[in-house]
Amino acid sequence: MDINDIRKIGGRLKREISDHLDELRSGDSLGRGAGGDITHPIDRRAEDIVYEELERLNEPVTLISEECGIRNIRGGGPALLVDPIDGSRNAISGVPLFSTSIALIEGKTVNDTSVGYVVNLISGDEYWATKGGGSFLNGLAIRTQQDSIPRVIAYETQTPRIDLPKIMLLLSLFNRTRCFGSTALDMAFLAQGTVSAFIVPSSSRSFDFAAGYLLIKEAGGVVTDLEGSDIHEVIISVERSTPLLASANEEIQGKALELLGNK
């Protein structure tokens, strides 16, 4: 499996989710997925598309997804870590900003991510990175912001009343703040150079950030936890594992860690 196979999955997702968006938004919830969040019809349909395309590839792979958990295909093989709809609440509320995140993992940790792919299911923009091969937006190479001016910080919170007080001082450093509602797109925007930094103060799951981790690293950025420790040894799973702090470069990351009291 390579980026071309994954892009074929993304192409089908873009077509079919867009064509049936009103129908998929209106259905009743389907219980809770393996990741613990409520599963909506749009989540289930996106995951089914991924599974069907993996079956057609006829290659051994282990699907690890927010909805189904762990599913071995053709006996299992390299892990494909998938968040079928990252930004589900946006999707069902009518906010036109959500994505699918796919990471190919050739081992057991985030550092073993060999391909990262994020597709914006509204705009159709495709972000991808290959380990050692750089990051791209629709086929054009991208880089993180190159200077150290704290322009825009994106953030996501699991419980705002608890999470926001932890990061208010950091947010105040930047000229603008944004909460987009899709971790994968937050990280893609950082890799693209349109966001200076990104923070999730509560624990995130690896299928939320593995693809974005590779995108940022290959584009020249930095990703750690809130203590400044590298997250490359985080084990891939459906469980929440680590908070995130990502920046365009070491200088911005250093300023952010200082304001968080960790440098």
C-alpha positions as CSV (number, residue, x, y, z in Angstrom):
1,M,0.0,0.0,0.0
2,D,1.2,3.5,-0.8
3,I,0.0,7.1,-1.1
4,N,-1.6,6.4,-4.4
5,D,-3.8,3.7,-2.9
6,I,-4.8,5.9,0.0
7,R,-5.6,8.8,-2.4
8,K,-8.0,6.5,-4.2
9,I,-9.8,6.0,-0.9
10,G,-9.9,9.7,-0.4
11,G,-11.3,10.3,-3.9
12,R,-14.2,8.0,-3.2
13,L,-14.8,9.6,0.2
14,K,-15.0,13.0,-1.4
15,R,-17.5,11.9,-4.0
16,E,-19.8,9.8,-1.9
17,I,-19.9,11.8,1.3
18,S,-20.6,15.0,-0.7
19,D,-23.3,13.4,-2.8
20,H,-25.2,12.0,0.3
21,L,-24.4,14.7,2.8
22,D,-27.9,15.8,3.7
23,E,-29.1,12.2,4.1
24,L,-26.0,11.3,6.3
25,R,-26.5,14.3,8.5
26,S,-30.2,13.6,9.2
27,G,-30.0,10.0,10.5
28,D,-30.2,9.0,14.1
29,S,-27.0,8.2,16.1
30,L,-25.8,4.6,16.0
31,G,-24.4,4.2,19.5
32,R,-20.8,4.6,20.5
33,G,-17.8,3.6,18.5
34,A,-14.6,1.9,19.7
35,G,-13.1,5.4,20.4
36,G,-15.9,6.1,22.8
37,D,-17.6,8.9,20.8
38,I,-21.1,8.8,19.4
39,T,-21.2,7.2,16.0
40,H,-23.4,9.0,13.4
41,P,-24.4,7.7,10.0
42,I,-21.8,9.8,8.3
43,D,-19.1,8.2,10.5
44,R,-20.3,4.7,9.6
45,R,-20.6,5.4,5.9
46,A,-17.1,6.9,5.7
47,E,-15.6,3.9,7.6
48,D,-17.5,1.5,5.3
49,I,-16.0,3.2,2.3
50,V,-12.5,2.8,3.7
51,Y,-13.1,-0.9,4.5
52,E,-14.6,-1.6,1.1
53,E,-11.6,0.0,-0.7
54,L,-9.1,-1.9,1.5
55,E,-10.9,-5.2,0.6
56,R,-10.5,-4.4,-3.1
57,L,-6.8,-3.8,-2.7
58,N,-6.5,-7.5,-1.7
59,E,-3.5,-6.8,0.6
60,P,-3.0,-7.8,4.2
61,V,-3.6,-4.7,6.4
62,T,-4.9,-4.1,9.9
63,L,-7.6,-1.3,10.0
64,I,-7.6,0.6,13.3
65,S,-10.6,3.0,13.2
66,E,-12.5,5.2,15.6
67,E,-15.7,3.3,14.9
68,C,-14.9,-0.4,14.5
69,G,-11.7,-0.6,16.6
70,I,-9.3,-3.2,15.2
71,R,-10.2,-5.2,12.1
72,N,-7.8,-7.5,10.3
73,I,-8.1,-7.7,6.5
74,R,-6.5,-10.6,4.6
75,G,-5.0,-11.8,7.9
76,G,-3.8,-8.4,9.0
77,G,-0.6,-6.5,8.3
78,P,0.7,-2.9,8.5
79,A,-1.7,-0.7,10.4
80,L,-4.0,1.8,8.7
81,L,-5.0,4.2,11.4
82,V,-8.3,6.0,10.4
83,D,-10.5,8.7,11.7
84,P,-13.4,8.3,9.2
85,I,-14.9,11.7,10.0
86,D,-12.7,14.1,12.0
87,G,-15.0,16.9,12.9
88,S,-18.2,14.9,13.2
89,R,-20.0,17.6,15.2
90,N,-19.2,20.1,12.4
91,A,-20.5,17.6,9.8
92,I,-23.9,16.9,11.5
93,S,-24.4,20.6,12.5
94,G,-23.8,21.9,9.0
95,V,-20.5,23.5,9.7
96,P,-18.5,23.0,6.4
97,L,-15.2,21.9,7.9
98,F,-14.5,18.2,8.5
99,S,-12.1,15.7,7.1
100,T,-10.9,12.1,7.0
101,S,-7.5,11.3,8.5
102,I,-5.5,8.2,7.4
103,A,-2.1,7.1,8.6
104,L,-0.1,4.1,7.4
105,I,1.9,2.7,10.3
106,E,4.8,0.3,9.7
107,G,5.1,-0.6,13.4
108,K,3.5,0.1,16.7
109,T,4.3,3.8,17.5
110,V,3.5,7.2,16.0
111,N,7.2,7.4,14.9
112,D,6.5,4.4,12.6
113,T,4.1,6.4,10.5
114,S,5.2,6.1,6.9
115,V,2.3,7.9,5.1
116,G,0.0,10.6,6.5
117,Y,-3.1,11.7,4.5
118,V,-5.8,14.2,5.3
119,V,-8.7,15.1,3.0
120,N,-11.0,18.1,3.5
121,L,-14.3,16.5,2.6
122,I,-15.9,19.9,1.7
123,S,-13.1,21.7,-0.3
124,G,-11.6,18.5,-1.6
125,D,-8.1,19.6,-0.6
126,E,-5.7,16.7,-0.1
127,Y,-2.8,16.9,2.3
128,W,-0.2,14.1,2.4
129,A,3.3,13.3,3.6
130,T,5.6,10.4,3.2
131,K,8.4,9.7,5.7
132,G,11.5,11.3,4.4
133,G,9.7,12.6,1.3
134,G,8.1,15.9,2.4
135,S,4.6,17.2,2.8
136,F,2.2,18.2,0.0
137,L,-1.1,20.0,-0.6
138,N,-2.8,18.9,-3.8
139,G,0.6,17.8,-5.1
140,L,2.5,20.9,-4.3
141,A,5.2,20.9,-1.6
142,I,4.4,22.8,1.5
143,R,6.4,24.2,4.5
144,T,5.4,25.5,7.9
145,Q,5.7,29.2,8.7
146,Q,9.4,30.1,8.5
147,D,9.5,33.2,10.8
148,S,8.8,33.3,14.5
149,I,5.9,35.8,14.5
150,P,3.0,34.3,16.6
151,R,0.3,35.0,14.1
152,V,-2.5,32.4,14.5
153,I,-2.9,29.6,17.0
154,A,-5.5,26.9,16.6
155,Y,-6.8,24.8,19.5
156,E,-9.3,22.1,20.3
157,T,-10.8,21.4,23.7
158,Q,-12.6,18.3,25.0
159,T,-14.1,20.2,28.0
160,P,-13.8,24.0,27.5
161,R,-14.5,25.0,31.1
162,I,-11.5,22.8,32.2
163,D,-9.2,23.1,29.2
164,L,-9.4,26.8,28.3
165,P,-8.1,28.2,31.6
166,K,-5.0,26.0,31.1
167,I,-4.1,27.7,27.8
168,M,-5.4,31.3,28.1
169,L,-2.0,32.8,28.6
170,L,-0.6,31.0,25.6
171,L,-3.6,32.0,23.4
172,S,-3.0,35.7,24.4
173,L,0.5,35.6,22.8
174,F,-1.0,35.2,19.3
175,N,-2.6,37.8,17.1
176,R,-5.6,35.5,16.3
177,T,-7.1,32.3,17.7
178,R,-9.1,29.7,15.8
179,C,-11.0,26.6,16.9
180,F,-11.8,24.7,13.7
181,G,-13.3,21.5,15.2
182,S,-11.1,19.1,13.3
183,T,-7.7,18.2,14.7
184,A,-6.5,16.7,11.4
185,L,-7.2,19.9,9.5
186,D,-5.7,22.0,12.3
187,M,-2.5,20.1,11.9
188,A,-2.7,20.2,8.1
189,F,-3.1,24.0,8.2
190,L,0.0,24.2,10.4
191,A,2.0,22.2,7.9
192,Q,0.7,24.4,5.1
193,G,2.0,27.5,6.9
194,T,-1.4,29.2,7.6
195,V,-1.3,28.5,11.3
196,S,1.7,29.2,13.6
197,A,0.8,26.8,16.4
198,F,-1.7,24.3,17.6
199,I,-2.6,23.0,21.0
200,V,-4.9,20.3,22.5
201,P,-4.6,20.5,26.3
202,S,-6.5,17.2,26.9
203,S,-5.5,13.7,25.8
204,S,-5.9,13.0,22.1
205,R,-6.1,9.6,20.4
206,S,-3.5,8.5,17.9
207,F,-6.0,8.2,15.0
208,D,-6.7,11.9,15.5
209,F,-3.1,13.1,15.1
210,A,-0.8,10.4,13.5
211,A,-1.3,11.7,9.9
212,G,-1.0,15.3,11.1
213,Y,2.1,14.5,13.0
214,L,3.9,13.3,9.9
215,L,2.5,16.2,7.9
216,I,4.0,18.7,10.3
217,K,7.3,17.0,10.8
218,E,7.9,16.6,7.1
219,A,6.9,20.3,6.5
220,G,9.6,21.4,9.1
221,G,7.5,21.8,12.2
222,V,7.6,20.5,15.8
223,V,5.2,18.3,17.7
224,T,5.4,17.4,21.4
225,D,3.3,17.0,24.4
226,L,2.7,20.0,26.8
227,E,5.9,19.2,28.7
228,G,7.9,19.5,25.5
229,S,8.6,15.8,25.2
230,D,8.5,14.2,21.8
231,I,5.5,12.0,21.2
232,H,7.1,9.7,18.7
233,E,7.0,6.7,21.1
234,V,3.2,7.0,21.7
235,I,1.6,3.6,21.0
236,I,-1.1,3.6,18.3
237,S,-4.5,2.6,19.7
238,V,-8.1,3.7,20.0
239,E,-7.4,5.0,23.5
240,R,-6.7,8.6,24.4
241,S,-2.9,9.0,24.9
242,T,-1.4,12.4,25.0
243,P,-2.1,16.2,24.8
244,L,-0.5,18.0,21.8
245,L,1.5,21.1,21.2
246,A,2.7,21.7,17.7
247,S,4.5,24.7,16.2
248,A,5.8,25.9,12.9
249,N,9.4,25.9,14.3
250,E,11.5,25.5,17.4
251,E,11.4,29.2,18.3
252,I,7.6,29.4,18.4
253,Q,7.5,26.1,20.3
254,G,10.0,27.4,22.8
255,K,7.9,30.5,23.5
256,A,4.7,28.4,23.8
257,L,6.4,26.0,26.3
258,E,7.6,29.0,28.3
259,L,4.1,30.4,28.6
260,L,2.8,27.0,29.6
261,G,5.4,27.0,32.4
262,N,7.3,24.0,31.0
263,K,10.5,25.7,29.9
